[in-house]
Structures are given as C-alpha cells and as structure tokens.
Amino acid sequence: MDGLTLSEHYYALFGAPMLASRFLEVMPRVAVGLVGEGSECFGFDDRWSRDHDWGPAFCLWLEEDDFQHFGPRFREVLGSLPPEWAGIPARPQAMALGERVGAFGIGRFYRRFTGREQPPLHPHEWLRIPEQALAACTNGRVFSDPLGTFSQFRMKLLAYYPEPVRLRKLEARCAGLAQSGQYNLPRCLQRGERVAARLAEAEFVRHAISAAHLLARRYRPFYKWMHRSLLSLPGPGPALHPLLESLIQHPCTDPQETSRTVEAICGLLIQELRAQNLTATDEGFLRAHAQELQTQFDPSLHDLDPGLD
C-alpha cells in the first residue's frame, strides 16, 4: 500500500475518532491530509523510501487563532496515537514535534514553502517562490477540509502561474536549452572537454524537464523526482522520459548520437510549443522560439529572475 493511502486509513481508523473525542468543538474547523516534503506526498514512495521519514502519519491545518489555542494540545494527543499499524511503524512522535507532519497553522504552513501567508498576486511574487516549494505544498491529498480555508489557498496555487509568468519562464528555458544542449554540448564534445560536456548535458536535462512541466502547467518537484515526474505529465513528458535516459547513456565518444538525441528532445518541446500556439517559427534552434516568446509578455518581466532552483 502506498504511503498516502496508508496514512489516510491510519487517520480514519485512529486519528479521526481520537481527535473527535478530544476536540469536538474545533474539529469542524480543522483540515486534515498529507501534503509537503517526502516521496509519499508525491506518490513516488517505494521500498527504498521506508528507511526514514516514512510510515502512517498526517497533517492538521488550523486557522491561526485555533492553532495558538489548540496547537500544543493537538501535538500532545497526536503523540499518543498507535506507534504501529498493519505491521508498519507509524510516526506519532514526528507529529508531536510538528516535523513535516502534525499540527500547523495554515498561514505558517504555506509561509514555510512560499514565504507568504497569502497566495502570490504579482509576477515578482510568483517568481520569488522556488518551483520545487510550490510542488511540495500542492502535492499529496487533503482528506477533509470542512471550513475550506486550507483548500482555498491550495487551489489558488494549483491554478498555476499567471500566463505572463509561465511565458517568461518558458522563454528562459528555451534559451537555456539552445545554449546548453544545441550549442555548447556539441562544441565541448568536439574539443574533447568531457567534464564540460557533462555539465552542459546536465544543464540541458534540467531545462528540458522544466520546460515539459511548464508546458503541462505542473510544478516541477525536487531534483530527485524531476525525471520520474515526467511520466505523470500530459503533453510531451512521457515521451521525453526515455529520451533523457538515452541521452545520459551516450558515451562522450559518440557526439553524433548525442546531437541526434538532443535534437529529438528539442523537437518534442517545439511540437508542444506550436500545439499551444505559443510559437510559430519553423526554426529548430530553440533560441528563435525564446525570442518569439519574449514578444508575448511585458518587457519589464524580462528583468525578473525566472529561476531554475
């Protein structure tokens, strides 16, 4: 059973009855679920995930006044939940300490990831938030949210970047793909600079994965899960996944095969750019697509850092 489902069952069997009996007056205002850091929150947990920070657990999200009044008592009660279920060690002590799981004020929970206790409004506010943080605070599952406050914030983030912000980031990714993969990588290989070639290849891979997420309107997760997350994307993500696998398996002694794979990856992304009517140029060099994208948003956005955390 995956960690999210395991945690939801643990809450339903043990957490919900205990909390309802101890906090009857406040539970109608408490959101419950599992969101944040950890492979299980992304649905990526496997047998290797079980060596640390894994097992049945959940989060409680309270409005600030309720958290100030009830937070310490909630954490104390969470620490008394069963330490094991279905033969799997649970994490009541982690919930009692408020690490990753446990009781949180709603504003404080989101501020930990976004630096803000309200959803971002302006482009510079969006661009200051690391994308992996947006992925982490919008993943997982909300089991219950009777008041809806936690989910309202969540849905505003899940609505994704405002279009000018998405275009600014896509423009930067296209320029990065052209520079690292289509230009610098073959030149490094021609010179026999293998370390530089590997660095250029790594930059190209990061830009490609980022572009696929932007085209799918999905936040890109922490680097360990970036490649795997392609398989769950609409658009070119699933097709991009094996091409990137193939790219990193090419030896530096085969520059022609490397260049063919780079161009295949760029071709997939260009095809999606055109499908979304974001670019129309016939150029295969992604710098041309970056220039076309640049005409579609306010020039003042070009001075803002598009990030690639």
C-alpha positions, 0 to 999 in steps of 0.5 A, spaced: 500 500 500 502 506 498 504 511 503 498 516 502 493 511 502 496 508 508 496 514 512 489 516 510 486 509 513 491 510 519 487 517 520 480 514 519 481 508 523 485 512 529 486 519 528 479 521 526 475 518 532 481 520 537 481 527 535 473 527 535 473 525 542 478 530 544 476 536 540 469 536 538 468 543 538 474 545 533 474 539 529 469 542 524 474 547 523 480 543 522 483 540 515 486 534 515 491 530 509 498 529 507 501 534 503 509 537 503 516 534 503 517 526 502 516 521 496 509 519 499 506 526 498 508 525 491 506 518 490 513 516 488 514 512 495 517 505 494 521 500 498 527 504 498 523 510 501 521 506 508 528 507 511 526 514 514 521 519 514 516 514 512 510 510 515 502 512 517 502 519 519 498 526 517 497 533 517 492 538 521 491 545 518 488 550 523 486 557 522 491 561 526 487 563 532 485 555 533 492 553 532 495 558 538 489 555 542 489 548 540 496 547 537 500 544 543 494 540 545 493 537 538 501 535 538 500 532 545 494 527 543 497 526 536 503 523 540 499 518 543 496 515 537 498 507 535 506 507 534 504 501 529 499 499 524 498 493 519 505 491 521 508 498 519 511 503 524 507 509 524 510 516 526 506 519 532 512 522 535 514 526 528 507 529 529 508 531 536 514 535 534 510 538 528 516 535 523 513 535 516 507 532 519 502 534 525 499 540 527 500 547 523 497 553 522 495 554 515 498 561 514 505 558 517 504 552 513 504 555 506 509 561 509 514 555 510 514 553 502 512 560 499 514 565 504 507 568 504 501 567 508 497 569 502 497 566 495 502 570 490 498 576 486 504 579 482 509 576 477 515 578 482 511 574 487 510 568 483 517 568 481 520 569 488 517 562 490 522 556 488 518 551 483 520 545 487 516 549 494 510 550 490 510 542 488 511 540 495 505 544 498 500 542 492 502 535 492 499 529 496 491 529 498 487 533 503 482 528 506 477 533 509 477 540 509 470 542 512 471 550 513 475 550 506 480 555 508 486 550 507 483 548 500 482 555 498 489 557 498 491 550 495 487 551 489 489 558 488 496 555 487 494 549 483 491 554 478 498 555 476 502 561 474 499 567 471 500 566 463 505 572 463 509 568 468 509 561 465 511 565 458 517 568 461 519 562 464 518 558 458 522 563 454 528 562 459 528 555 458 528 555 451 534 559 451 537 555 456 536 549 452 539 552 445 545 554 449 546 548 453 544 542 449 544 545 441 550 549 442 555 548 447 554 540 448 556 539 441 562 544 441 565 541 448 564 534 445 568 536 439 574 539 443 574 533 447 572 537 454 568 531 457 567 534 464 564 540 460 560 536 456 557 533 462 555 539 465 552 542 459 548 535 458 546 536 465 544 543 464 540 541 458 536 535 462 534 540 467 531 545 462 528 540 458 524 537 464 522 544 466 520 546 460 515 539 459 512 541 466 511 548 464 508 546 458 503 541 462 502 547 467 505 542 473 510 544 478 516 541 477 518 537 484 525 536 487 531 534 483 530 527 485 523 526 482 524 531 476 525 525 471 520 520 474 515 526 474 515 526 467 511 520 466 505 523 470 505 529 465 500 530 459 503 533 453 510 531 451 513 528 458 512 521 457 515 521 451 521 525 453 522 520 459 526 515 455 529 520 451 533 523 457 535 516 459 538 515 452 541 521 452 545 520 459 547 513 456 551 516 450 558 515 451 562 522 450 565 518 444 559 518 440 557 526 439 553 524 433 548 520 437 548 525 442 546 531 437 541 526 434 538 525 441 538 532 443 535 534 437 529 529 438 528 532 445 528 539 442 523 537 437 518 534 442 518 541 446 517 545 439 511 540 437 508 542 444 510 549 443 506 550 436 500 545 439 499 551 444 500 556 439 505 559 443 510 559 437 510 559 430 517 559 427 519 553 423 526 554 426 529 548 430 534 552 434 530 553 440 533 560 441 528 563 435 522 560 439 525 564 446 525 570 442 518 569 439 516 568 446 519 574 449 514 578 444 508 575 448 509 578 455 511 585 458 518 587 457 519 589 464 518 581 466 524 580 462 528 583 468 525 578 473 529 572 475 525 566 472 529 561 476 531 554 475 532 552 483 
